[in-house]
Amino acid sequence: MPITLIDILLKDGKISHADADAFRNELRIKRITEEDSLLAKLPEDIVFEAKSKFYGVPLKAFDEDHVITHDVLSQIPEDASKMYKFIAFGRIDDDTLEVGVVNPQDVRVLDALKFILTSKNMNAKISLITPRQFDFLFQQYSSLHGEVKEALQRLEEDITDIDAMVGQKIDIEELTADAPIARMVAVIFKHAFEGRASDIHIEPLDKNTRVRFRVDGILHSSLLLPKSIHNAIVSRIKILTNLKIDESRVPQDGRFRSRISGSIIDFRVSSFPTINGEKIVMRLLDPFAGVKSLEELGFNGAGFEMIKRAMEKPYGMILVTGPTGSGKSTTLQSLLGTVNKEGINLVSLEDPVEYNIEGVNQSPVRPELGYTYASGLRSILRQDPDIVMVGEIRDQETAQLTVHAALTGHVVLTTLHTNNAVGVIPRLIDMGIEPYLIPSSVVLMVAQRLVRKLCNDCKQPVEAQGRAKQIIEEVIASMTKKEQERIRSGTYRVWQGAGCGKCMHKGTKGRIAIFEALEMSTEFKQIVIEGITEEKIIQESLRQEMITMKQDGIIKALEGMVSLEEVLQSTM
């Protein structure tokens, strides 16, 4: 019968007999608790699984986007939560709360919890949570919830039923100018910016309104608000954006600019009608943030050398491919930054212009006015450009014009939707481009994905074992001899983000690209002219010793830049 945490871990096969003896010796020598000794050398989750079995308290798992409602969170004072490390995270019924406790064996903790809830005539269903989980949940006492809660309280004092005012333009305008609503919206903007969010989603649900922030490509729930104030919040944002506040039946788009924490931020706003009300999505853009270098975006190695060679050519088309949200436009802007010199005329067509680049003549297309990529290209070619950037090839006409521009002595940077680099040529042919024109116009094809970058402050190495090691060995075996010699070792270390304050306990901070590049070589030109097939393209990519996206991702995982799981998820 196991009588210690060490016994449980040994029985479950989490530690060896030698490890168990080492832990027991440490306890005899040092004045340290068994739990602290184990946590110093073992992952938190493993130790707390054993702790759950030892004390007979279920271990609770949480999603990264778990949100505690104000009603539940407020049942336990913040000071008491911090002191005793317990927190209310859910409600079972009107009389029972779900409470997470780090130390359920501590009598003082249980007495304090009982005292707090008895005064409210409530009971608790206790679950065990890890210190990391507690820190994550405790953040919800933070300023976002606190500031919004304060605004809600003021709002409740001022108005009784906001929904009754919907559709009355004058009343809505007066209401949304009111301090509580204006402050609530401003607080949401501020915390989205400070939390490095790229997008804000304000979503009407059946019983409440959910606010989510997209950080490093992942949506996280940040706030739940009463459904009664949804229309007022939407109207406030519409007023800032100069959208029609009395029109909720059709989508609307707009933008506005605001100063947040000393930075000028552009908000691209989209409203969308749903059965529960209007959904608002806002993209946050810092127009003066500056263009990142290709190295900062994650480009390196042989593929990066291909890109530099392509940018030195006097004419030709460089195509960057990938799905929506893969960072194609950002890569194009970085490419422009490498050639942004006084003696070169740079012109871009974008939808919309997201970042201001000094020295580049940036033009936003306006399809609703007839100003499309195709019509814009015709005008650009009369502007004596050296390098042209086209946001996206969307149709046959745009494809033909970009090819024409490349053939007539211009460098053309553009994007295309394909899964990989080898799919670019077949895609162009599908869009009506004659095969004989492609070898003379296309210089380079780049495919990319964005993956979350591990936090440098909390990432930890782990020896790859089992299936993970097998995948790494299979991918390395498919690499070039040069790369194999650089990577090959007896053991492989991959990295994981433990989570800390600097990365908001997510283990990741920012994103980088994994990519592949394929040149239009002499051999490739001959393949296109003779009749292209997928097999021939793959053979040519092997001849060029192309580093595929998956291979590039594995290399970055072994270097500690990204997690192996993230790479595999992005390249499946």
C-alpha positions as CSV (number, residue, x, y, z in Angstrom):
1,M,0.0,0.0,0.0
2,P,1.6,3.3,-1.1
3,I,2.1,5.7,1.8
4,T,4.1,8.5,0.1
5,L,4.0,10.4,-3.2
6,I,7.3,8.7,-4.0
7,D,5.6,5.3,-3.5
8,I,2.8,6.3,-5.9
9,L,5.2,7.6,-8.6
10,L,7.2,4.4,-8.3
11,K,4.1,2.2,-8.6
12,D,2.9,4.2,-11.6
13,G,6.2,3.8,-13.3
14,K,6.9,7.6,-13.4
15,I,10.2,7.1,-11.6
16,S,12.7,4.3,-11.3
17,H,13.8,2.5,-8.0
18,A,17.1,4.4,-8.3
19,D,15.2,7.7,-8.6
20,A,13.0,6.8,-5.6
21,D,16.1,6.0,-3.5
22,A,17.7,9.3,-4.5
23,F,14.6,11.3,-3.5
24,R,14.4,9.5,-0.1
25,N,18.1,10.2,0.6
26,E,17.5,13.9,-0.2
27,L,14.6,14.1,2.2
28,R,16.9,12.6,5.0
29,I,19.7,15.1,4.3
30,K,17.7,18.3,3.5
31,R,15.0,20.0,5.4
32,I,12.6,20.0,2.5
33,T,9.1,18.6,1.9
34,E,8.5,15.6,-0.3
35,E,6.4,17.6,-2.7
36,D,9.1,20.4,-3.1
37,S,11.8,17.8,-3.7
38,L,9.7,16.1,-6.4
39,L,8.7,19.4,-8.1
40,A,12.3,20.4,-8.3
41,K,13.1,17.5,-10.7
42,L,9.8,16.3,-12.2
43,P,7.0,18.0,-14.3
44,E,4.3,19.6,-12.2
45,D,1.5,17.6,-13.8
46,I,3.1,14.2,-12.9
47,V,3.6,15.2,-9.3
48,F,0.1,16.5,-8.9
49,E,-1.4,13.4,-10.5
50,A,0.3,11.4,-7.7
51,K,-0.9,14.0,-5.2
52,S,-4.5,13.6,-6.4
53,K,-4.3,9.8,-5.8
54,F,-2.7,10.3,-2.4
55,Y,-5.3,12.7,-1.0
56,G,-8.2,11.3,-3.0
57,V,-9.0,14.7,-4.5
58,P,-9.7,14.9,-8.3
59,L,-7.2,16.8,-10.4
60,K,-8.8,19.4,-12.5
61,A,-7.6,20.2,-16.1
62,F,-8.3,23.6,-17.7
63,D,-8.3,24.8,-21.3
64,E,-6.1,27.8,-22.1
65,D,-9.2,29.9,-22.8
66,H,-11.1,29.0,-19.6
67,V,-13.0,32.1,-18.4
68,I,-14.4,32.6,-14.9
69,T,-17.5,34.7,-14.8
70,H,-17.6,37.8,-12.5
71,D,-20.3,36.3,-10.5
72,V,-18.3,33.2,-9.6
73,L,-14.9,34.9,-9.2
74,S,-16.3,37.5,-6.8
75,Q,-17.4,34.8,-4.3
76,I,-13.9,34.5,-3.0
77,P,-12.0,37.7,-2.2
78,E,-8.9,38.3,-4.1
79,D,-6.7,38.6,-1.0
80,A,-7.9,35.3,0.5
81,S,-7.4,33.6,-2.9
82,K,-3.8,34.8,-3.1
83,M,-3.0,33.9,0.5
84,Y,-4.5,30.4,0.6
85,K,-4.1,29.5,-3.1
86,F,-7.7,28.6,-3.8
87,I,-10.1,30.0,-6.4
88,A,-13.7,29.6,-7.5
89,F,-13.7,28.6,-11.1
90,G,-17.3,27.4,-11.8
91,R,-20.8,27.0,-10.4
92,I,-22.7,23.7,-10.1
93,D,-25.9,25.2,-8.8
94,D,-27.1,28.2,-6.9
95,D,-25.6,26.9,-3.6
96,T,-22.5,25.1,-4.8
97,L,-19.2,26.4,-6.2
98,E,-16.4,24.5,-7.9
99,V,-13.2,25.5,-6.1
100,G,-9.7,24.7,-7.1
101,V,-7.2,24.2,-4.3
102,V,-3.4,23.8,-4.5
103,N,-3.0,22.4,-1.0
104,P,-6.1,20.4,0.0
105,Q,-4.1,18.7,2.8
106,D,-3.7,22.0,4.7
107,V,-6.3,22.4,7.4
108,R,-5.9,26.2,7.6
109,V,-6.7,26.4,3.9
110,L,-9.9,24.3,4.2
111,D,-11.0,26.2,7.4
112,A,-10.6,29.6,5.6
113,L,-12.5,28.3,2.6
114,K,-15.3,27.0,4.8
115,F,-15.5,30.3,6.7
116,I,-15.8,32.4,3.5
117,L,-18.5,30.2,1.9
118,T,-20.5,29.6,5.1
119,S,-21.0,33.4,5.4
120,K,-22.6,33.3,1.9
121,N,-24.6,30.1,2.6
122,M,-22.7,28.2,0.0
123,N,-20.9,24.9,-0.4
124,A,-17.8,23.9,-2.3
125,K,-16.9,21.0,-4.6
126,I,-13.1,20.9,-4.2
127,S,-10.7,19.9,-7.0
128,L,-6.9,19.8,-6.9
129,I,-5.1,22.3,-9.2
130,T,-1.4,22.8,-9.9
131,P,0.4,26.0,-8.9
132,R,0.7,26.9,-12.6
133,Q,-3.1,26.5,-13.1
134,F,-3.7,28.6,-10.0
135,D,-1.4,31.4,-11.4
136,F,-3.2,31.3,-14.7
137,L,-6.7,31.5,-13.1
138,F,-5.7,34.1,-10.6
139,Q,-4.9,36.5,-13.4
140,Q,-8.6,36.8,-13.9
141,Y,-8.7,39.0,-10.9
142,S,-6.5,41.3,-12.9
143,S,-7.2,44.8,-14.2
144,L,-9.2,43.7,-17.3
145,H,-11.9,42.1,-15.2
146,G,-11.6,44.6,-12.4
147,E,-12.0,47.6,-14.7
148,V,-14.9,46.1,-16.6
149,K,-16.6,45.1,-13.4
150,E,-16.3,48.7,-12.1
151,A,-17.8,50.0,-15.4
152,L,-20.6,47.4,-15.2
153,Q,-21.5,48.5,-11.6
154,R,-21.7,52.2,-12.7
155,L,-23.8,51.2,-15.7
156,E,-26.2,49.3,-13.5
157,E,-26.6,52.5,-11.4
158,D,-27.3,54.6,-14.5
159,I,-29.6,52.5,-16.7
160,T,-32.0,49.6,-16.2
161,D,-32.6,48.2,-19.6
162,I,-30.3,49.0,-22.6
163,D,-32.1,46.7,-24.9
164,A,-35.2,48.9,-24.8
165,M,-33.1,51.7,-26.5
166,V,-32.0,49.5,-29.5
167,G,-33.0,51.1,-32.8
168,Q,-33.3,54.6,-31.4
169,K,-30.4,56.4,-32.9
170,I,-30.3,59.4,-30.7
171,D,-30.7,57.5,-27.5
172,I,-28.0,55.0,-28.5
173,E,-25.6,57.7,-29.3
174,E,-26.2,59.4,-26.0
175,L,-25.9,56.1,-24.2
176,T,-22.6,54.9,-25.8
177,A,-21.0,58.3,-25.1
178,D,-21.7,57.6,-21.5
179,A,-18.6,57.0,-19.4
180,P,-19.3,53.3,-18.4
181,I,-19.8,52.1,-22.0
182,A,-17.0,54.2,-23.4
183,R,-14.6,53.1,-20.6
184,M,-15.5,49.4,-21.1
185,V,-14.7,49.5,-24.8
186,A,-11.5,51.5,-24.1
187,V,-10.4,48.9,-21.5
188,I,-11.0,46.1,-24.0
189,F,-8.9,47.9,-26.6
190,K,-6.1,48.6,-24.1
191,H,-5.8,45.1,-22.8
192,A,-5.9,43.6,-26.3
193,F,-3.0,45.8,-27.2
194,E,-1.0,45.1,-24.1
195,G,-1.7,41.4,-24.5
196,R,-0.2,41.4,-28.0
197,A,-3.6,40.5,-29.5
198,S,-3.8,40.7,-33.3
199,D,-7.7,40.5,-33.3
200,I,-10.6,41.2,-31.0
201,H,-13.8,39.1,-31.3
202,I,-17.0,40.4,-29.6
203,E,-19.5,37.7,-30.0
204,P,-23.2,37.6,-29.0
205,L,-24.1,34.2,-27.5
206,D,-27.4,33.0,-26.3
207,K,-27.2,34.3,-22.7
208,N,-24.1,36.6,-22.7
209,T,-21.5,38.3,-24.8
210,R,-18.0,36.7,-25.1
211,V,-14.9,38.7,-25.8
212,R,-11.9,36.8,-27.2
213,F,-8.4,37.9,-28.1
214,R,-6.3,36.2,-30.8
215,V,-2.7,36.0,-29.6
216,D,-0.1,34.3,-31.7
217,G,-2.8,32.9,-34.0
218,I,-4.8,31.3,-31.2
219,L,-8.2,32.6,-29.9
220,H,-8.5,32.9,-26.1
221,S,-11.6,33.9,-24.2
222,S,-10.9,36.9,-22.1
223,L,-14.2,38.2,-20.8
224,L,-17.9,37.4,-20.5
225,L,-20.3,40.3,-20.4
226,P,-24.1,40.6,-19.8
227,K,-26.0,40.2,-23.0
228,S,-28.0,43.3,-22.1
229,I,-25.1,45.6,-22.9
230,H,-24.1,44.0,-26.2
231,N,-25.9,46.4,-28.4
232,A,-24.5,49.4,-26.6
233,I,-20.9,48.1,-27.1
234,V,-21.5,47.4,-30.8
235,S,-23.0,50.9,-31.2
236,R,-20.1,52.5,-29.5
237,I,-17.6,50.8,-31.8
238,K,-19.8,51.7,-34.9
239,I,-19.7,55.3,-33.8
240,L,-15.9,55.3,-33.6
241,T,-15.8,53.7,-37.0
242,N,-18.5,55.9,-38.7
243,L,-20.6,52.9,-39.5
244,K,-24.4,52.9,-39.5
245,I,-25.6,52.2,-36.0
246,D,-29.2,51.7,-37.1
247,E,-28.3,49.0,-39.6
248,S,-27.7,45.5,-38.2
249,R,-29.1,43.3,-41.0
250,V,-26.0,43.4,-43.4
251,P,-22.2,43.3,-42.8
252,Q,-20.3,46.5,-42.5
253,D,-16.6,47.3,-42.7
254,G,-14.6,50.3,-41.5
255,R,-11.6,51.5,-39.6
256,F,-10.5,54.0,-37.1
257,R,-7.2,55.1,-35.4
258,S,-6.6,55.4,-31.7
259,R,-3.7,56.1,-29.4
260,I,-3.1,53.4,-26.8
261,S,-0.3,53.5,-24.3
262,G,1.6,56.0,-26.4
263,S,1.3,54.0,-29.7
264,I,-0.9,54.8,-32.7
265,I,-3.0,51.8,-33.5
266,D,-5.3,51.2,-36.5
267,F,-8.4,49.2,-35.9
268,R,-9.9,47.4,-38.9
269,V,-13.5,46.7,-38.0
270,S,-16.0,44.2,-39.4
271,S,-19.6,43.7,-38.3
272,F,-21.5,40.6,-39.1
273,P,-25.1,39.7,-38.4
274,T,-25.8,36.5,-36.5
275,I,-29.0,35.0,-35.0
276,N,-27.9,36.3,-31.6
277,G,-27.0,39.8,-32.7
278,E,-24.1,41.5,-34.5
279,K,-20.6,40.1,-34.1
280,I,-17.7,42.5,-34.2
281,V,-14.2,41.5,-35.2
282,M,-11.4,44.1,-35.1
283,R,-7.8,43.7,-36.4
284,L,-5.2,45.7,-34.5
285,L,-2.4,47.2,-36.6
286,D,0.5,49.3,-35.7
287,P,1.1,51.3,-38.9
288,F,4.4,52.6,-37.6
289,A,5.8,49.4,-36.1
290,G,8.3,49.1,-38.9
291,V,9.1,46.2,-41.2
292,K,10.8,43.1,-39.7
293,S,13.8,41.6,-41.4
294,L,13.5,38.2,-43.1
295,E,15.8,36.8,-40.4
296,E,13.5,38.0,-37.7
297,L,10.6,36.3,-39.5
298,G,12.4,32.9,-39.3
299,F,14.1,32.7,-42.8
300,N,17.5,31.1,-42.8
301,G,19.6,28.4,-44.4
302,A,19.7,27.4,-48.0
303,G,16.2,28.6,-48.7
304,F,17.1,32.1,-47.5
305,E,20.1,32.1,-49.8
306,M,17.7,31.3,-52.7
307,I,15.5,34.3,-51.7
308,K,18.5,36.7,-51.7
309,R,19.6,35.5,-55.1
310,A,16.1,36.0,-56.5
311,M,16.0,39.5,-55.1
312,E,19.2,40.4,-56.9
313,K,17.7,39.6,-60.4
314,P,16.7,42.6,-62.5
315,Y,13.2,41.2,-63.3
316,G,11.0,38.2,-62.6
317,M,8.2,37.2,-60.3
318,I,8.7,35.9,-56.7
319,L,5.6,34.1,-55.4
320,V,4.9,33.6,-51.7
321,T,2.2,30.9,-51.1
322,G,0.3,29.6,-48.2
323,P,-3.2,29.6,-46.6
324,T,-4.9,32.7,-45.1
325,G,-3.0,33.9,-42.0
326,S,0.3,32.3,-42.9
327,G,2.2,35.6,-43.0
328,K,2.5,36.0,-46.8
329,S,1.9,39.8,-46.8
330,T,4.4,40.3,-44.0
331,T,7.0,38.4,-45.9
332,L,6.4,40.5,-49.0
333,Q,6.8,43.7,-46.9
334,S,10.1,42.4,-45.6
335,L,11.2,41.6,-49.1
336,L,10.4,45.2,-50.0
337,G,12.4,46.4,-47.0
338,T,15.6,44.6,-48.4
339,V,15.5,46.7,-51.6
340,N,14.0,49.9,-50.3
341,K,16.6,52.4,-51.7
342,E,16.5,55.9,-53.0
343,G,17.4,54.9,-56.6
344,I,14.5,52.3,-56.9
345,N,10.8,53.1,-57.5
346,L,8.8,50.7,-55.3
347,V,5.0,50.6,-55.8
348,S,2.5,48.3,-54.0
349,L,-1.1,47.4,-54.4
350,E,-2.6,46.2,-51.1
351,D,-6.0,45.3,-49.7
352,P,-5.8,47.1,-47.3
353,V,-2.5,48.9,-46.6
354,E,-1.7,47.5,-43.1
355,Y,1.8,48.9,-42.4
356,N,3.3,52.2,-43.7
357,I,6.6,51.7,-45.3
358,E,8.7,54.8,-45.8
359,G,9.9,55.1,-49.4
360,V,7.2,52.8,-50.9
361,N,4.3,54.1,-52.9
362,Q,1.5,52.1,-51.3
363,S,-1.9,52.1,-52.9
364,P,-5.1,50.5,-51.3
365,V,-7.4,48.8,-53.8
366,R,-11.1,49.7,-53.6
367,P,-13.1,47.0,-55.4
368,E,-16.4,48.7,-54.5
369,L,-15.2,51.7,-56.6
370,G,-13.9,49.5,-59.5
371,Y,-10.2,49.9,-58.4
372,T,-9.1,46.3,-58.3
373,Y,-5.7,44.6,-58.5
374,A,-6.1,44.2,-62.2
375,S,-7.0,47.9,-62.9
376,G,-4.4,49.0,-60.4
377,L,-1.7,47.0,-62.2
378,R,-2.5,48.7,-65.5
379,S,-2.0,52.1,-63.9
380,I,1.2,51.0,-61.9
381,L,2.9,50.0,-65.1
382,R,2.6,53.6,-66.3
383,Q,4.2,54.8,-63.1
384,D,7.7,53.7,-64.2
385,P,8.1,51.1,-61.4
386,D,11.2,49.0,-60.8
387,I,9.6,46.7,-58.2
388,V,5.9,46.0,-58.0
389,M,4.2,44.3,-55.0
390,V,0.7,42.9,-55.6
391,G,-1.1,41.8,-52.5
392,E,-2.7,38.6,-54.1
393,I,-3.3,37.0,-57.4
394,R,-7.0,36.4,-57.2
395,D,-8.1,35.9,-60.8
396,Q,-7.0,35.2,-64.3
397,E,-6.7,38.8,-65.3
398,T,-4.4,39.7,-62.4
399,A,-2.3,36.6,-63.1
400,Q,-1.8,37.6,-66.7
401,L,-0.9,41.2,-65.8
402,T,1.6,40.1,-63.2
403,V,3.3,37.7,-65.7
404,H,3.3,40.6,-68.3
405,A,4.9,42.9,-65.8
406,A,7.6,40.3,-65.0
407,L,8.3,39.7,-68.7
408,T,8.7,43.5,-69.4
409,G,11.6,44.1,-67.0
410,H,10.0,44.5,-63.6
411,V,10.5,42.6,-60.3
412,V,7.0,41.5,-59.1
413,L,6.4,40.3,-55.6
414,T,3.0,38.7,-55.0
415,T,1.1,35.9,-53.2
416,L,-0.9,32.9,-54.3
417,H,-3.0,30.3,-52.4
418,T,-1.4,26.9,-52.7
419,N,-0.4,24.3,-50.1
420,N,3.3,24.2,-51.0
421,A,6.0,25.5,-53.4
422,V,5.7,22.7,-55.9
423,G,2.0,23.6,-56.4
424,V,2.7,27.1,-57.7
425,I,3.3,26.2,-61.4
426,P,0.2,23.9,-61.8
427,R,-1.9,26.7,-60.1
428,L,-0.7,29.3,-62.5
429,I,-1.6,27.0,-65.4
430,D,-5.0,26.4,-63.9
431,M,-5.5,30.2,-63.9
432,G,-5.0,30.4,-67.6
433,I,-1.3,31.3,-67.9
434,E,0.4,29.7,-70.9
435,P,3.1,27.2,-69.8
436,Y,5.7,28.7,-72.2
437,L,5.4,32.1,-70.4
438,I,6.1,30.7,-66.9
439,P,9.8,29.9,-67.2
440,S,10.7,33.4,-68.3
441,S,8.5,35.2,-65.7
442,V,8.7,33.1,-62.5
443,V,12.0,33.3,-60.6
444,L,11.2,31.8,-57.2
445,M,8.4,30.0,-55.3
446,V,8.2,30.2,-51.5
447,A,5.7,28.4,-49.3
448,Q,5.3,29.2,-45.6
449,R,3.3,28.6,-42.4
450,L,3.4,30.5,-39.1
451,V,4.1,28.6,-35.9
452,R,4.2,29.9,-32.3
453,K,7.7,30.7,-31.0
454,L,8.7,29.2,-27.7
455,C,9.2,31.7,-24.9
456,N,12.9,32.2,-24.3
457,D,12.4,32.8,-20.6
458,C,10.6,29.5,-19.7
459,K,11.4,26.9,-22.5
460,Q,12.8,23.6,-21.3
461,P,14.6,20.8,-23.1
462,V,13.1,17.3,-23.2
463,E,14.7,14.2,-24.7
464,A,12.6,13.0,-27.7
465,Q,11.4,9.5,-27.1
466,G,9.1,7.0,-28.7
467,R,7.0,8.3,-31.6
468,A,8.5,11.8,-31.4
469,K,12.0,10.4,-31.9
470,Q,10.9,8.2,-34.7
471,I,9.4,11.2,-36.6
472,I,12.5,13.2,-36.1
473,E,14.7,10.4,-37.4
474,E,12.4,9.9,-40.5
475,V,12.5,13.6,-41.4
476,I,16.3,13.8,-40.9
477,A,16.8,10.8,-43.1
478,S,15.0,12.6,-45.9
479,M,17.2,15.7,-45.6
480,T,20.3,16.5,-47.6
481,K,23.6,15.0,-46.5
482,K,24.8,18.5,-45.5
483,E,21.9,19.0,-43.2
484,Q,22.2,15.5,-41.8
485,E,25.8,16.1,-40.8
486,R,24.8,19.3,-39.1
487,I,22.0,17.8,-37.0
488,R,22.9,14.1,-36.5
489,S,23.4,13.1,-32.9
490,G,22.7,10.1,-30.7
491,T,19.9,11.8,-28.8
492,Y,17.5,14.5,-29.9
493,R,16.3,17.3,-27.6
494,V,13.0,19.0,-28.3
495,W,11.7,22.0,-26.3
496,Q,8.6,22.8,-24.4
497,G,7.3,26.1,-23.0
498,A,6.6,25.8,-19.2
499,G,4.7,29.1,-19.0
500,C,5.8,32.2,-17.1
501,G,4.7,35.8,-16.5
502,K,6.5,37.1,-19.5
503,C,4.5,34.9,-21.9
504,M,1.2,35.1,-19.9
505,H,1.8,31.5,-18.9
506,K,1.3,30.2,-22.4
507,G,4.8,29.0,-23.0
508,T,4.9,30.8,-26.4
509,K,5.6,34.4,-27.4
510,G,5.3,35.6,-30.9
511,R,5.4,33.6,-34.2
512,I,8.0,32.7,-36.8
513,A,7.8,31.2,-40.3
514,I,8.7,27.7,-41.3
515,F,9.2,27.7,-45.1
516,E,10.4,26.1,-48.3
517,A,11.8,27.7,-51.4
518,L,12.1,26.4,-55.0
519,E,14.1,28.1,-57.8
520,M,13.2,28.3,-61.5
521,S,16.4,26.6,-62.5
522,T,17.5,25.7,-66.0
523,E,16.3,22.1,-65.4
524,F,13.0,23.4,-64.0
525,K,12.4,25.5,-67.1
526,Q,12.9,22.5,-69.3
527,I,10.3,20.5,-67.2
528,V,7.7,23.3,-67.6
529,I,8.3,23.5,-71.4
530,E,8.2,19.7,-72.0
531,G,5.1,19.2,-69.9
532,I,4.9,19.5,-66.2
533,T,3.9,16.7,-63.9
534,E,3.9,16.4,-60.1
535,E,6.5,13.7,-60.2
536,K,8.9,15.8,-62.3
537,I,8.5,18.8,-59.9
538,I,9.2,16.6,-56.9
539,Q,12.3,15.2,-58.7
540,E,13.5,18.7,-59.4
541,S,13.0,19.8,-55.8
542,L,15.1,16.8,-54.7
543,R,17.8,17.8,-57.2
544,Q,17.8,21.3,-55.8
545,E,18.1,19.7,-52.3
546,M,15.1,21.8,-51.2
547,I,14.5,22.0,-47.4
548,T,10.8,21.3,-47.1
549,M,8.6,23.2,-44.6
550,K,8.4,20.1,-42.4
551,Q,12.2,19.7,-42.4
552,D,12.7,23.4,-41.7
553,G,10.2,23.0,-38.8
554,I,12.0,20.0,-37.4
555,I,15.3,21.9,-37.6
556,K,13.8,24.8,-35.7
557,A,12.3,22.4,-33.1
558,L,15.7,20.9,-32.5
559,E,17.2,24.4,-32.1
560,G,14.7,25.2,-29.4
561,M,12.8,27.9,-31.4
562,V,9.4,26.1,-31.7
563,S,7.8,23.0,-30.2
564,L,7.7,19.7,-32.2
565,E,3.9,19.5,-31.7
566,E,3.4,22.9,-33.3
567,V,5.5,21.9,-36.3
568,L,3.7,18.6,-36.9
569,Q,0.3,20.3,-36.5
570,S,1.2,22.9,-39.1
571,T,2.7,20.5,-41.7
572,M,0.3,17.5,-41.6
